[in-house]
Amino acid sequence: MASCSGSNRPTGTAEMKLFGAGVCVAGYGQSGGNEILLLLPPPTLQAKETQGLCPERDFKVECGGFSNRPVYSLKHVPDTSLLVTSGPPDSSLQVWQVSAEDSDVIKAVSAIPTENGTGQPWAKIATISAKAPWVLHGSRLNSVQVTEVESRKNVYTAASRNSEELSGLAFLDCNTLLLCCAKGQLCLADLRQPRSPLEAASVPSAPCGERWCMGVGRGPQGSDSSSQPVARLSSGGLLTLTDVRKTSESLASAKCRVPPPGSGAEFLCVSWAPALEGCLAVSGFDGTVHVYDARSWDSSGREAEPVFIHKGHAFGGAGSSGDPPLVTAHTWHPQKPRTLLSAASDGSLHVWDWVQSCGNCGPEAAGGRLYAHPAGCCVSSRVRVTSGGLRSGSRSANAAASPPAEETGTTFSAPACRKLCPPPA
């Protein structure tokens, strides 16, 4: 999915392909009237094989609605037409119905309140439909719950007196939860043992005062949840890789070459490529998205060289606040290995990829940085939102880590948007 919004600031979760090949986007302005949209990408993005220029170059709005509160998190409930969102001023959730084919409305259908939620940070959320449509949600370690979305019945409540703020959470499987605190601690929970107290494992050699986020990858096909890789990213640019069976130990670590993050590190994002072994992407520091290959990392924590940097958002110019664009969310395409979506604070949405260099493209840059292929280049799709509504973007947004000898990539334009949730696989 994706996120989007008008004069509001973009919000931050990404997922691709929810309904057909749709991308959901949502805004998070404080003044209300935040759009939630289902966008259909250009045919070229939906095609399984690489295509050239296409007459249809715009995202199309399939349906939409409005939220009277900011949307800071947005998730699709698998195997349903429901969306779950969260955002200030409390930790409650809102449930939305993406309407049938004869309607173009995304409508609010219910709310999931939380006990003592007023005044609490907005809830982090994850969804699953293994046994029933469930949502995992919470703003602090002692407020974690699993709720059945349609009946709003409580399935699980965490047993913890620890009030550490959460930065992320995930279902490892239908019984196992992984929680990440803003200070970087990881915590495993088992729905079959609701009375077992939650114990958070600290980050080895973690710098004090930094904020952390988490990304959970997919294990090898046929493996159980214990083999899923976990990456944690700090606001100082430190990346640590962890085995969920030993959350107190770090398997490998590296330092990202990134500037200090803006906006208090609220948009930090790290994600594993679903179809590209060992690759992960990080954003939230500036107007770029960095892609890394972590397969050769060790425990030294030395600086890692990105294999690709998408700089398209950084070329968009300052927004209405006068600040340069900040990437607020990114997500990987579930089927195209090197294709990502990213959104920024200027209301832009880009779809882009990179191509590994070959013998005809000249040598690779030092440190493994890749050039874009002269014939295939970086593919970027741009979306911009303005206070007057959705507008098509007009500026190209191609950028590789180093400029290729010849840039011939395709650029799409798309209606304005801000928050990300990808299309289904």
Secondary structure, 3 states (H helix, E strand, C coil): CEECCCCCCECCCCCCCCCCCCEEEEECCCCCCEEEEEEECCHHHHCCCCCCCCCCCCCEEEEEEEECCCCCEEEECCCCCEEEEECCCECCEEEEEECCCCCCEEEEEEEECCCCCECCCCCEEEEECCCCCEEEEECEHHHCEEEECCCCCEEEECECCCCCEEEEEEECCCCEEEEEECCCCEEEEECCCCCCECCCECCCCCCCCCCEEEEECCCCCCCCHHHCEEEEEECCCEEEEEEHHHCCCCCEEEECCCCCCCHHHCCCEEEECCCCCCEEEEECCCCCEEEEECCCCCCCCCECCCCEEECHHHHHCCCCCCCCCCEEEEEECCCCCCEEEEEECCCCEEEEECCCCCHHHCCCCHHHCCCCCCCCCCCEEEEEEECCEEEECCCCCCCCCCCCCCCCCCEEEEECCCEEECCCC
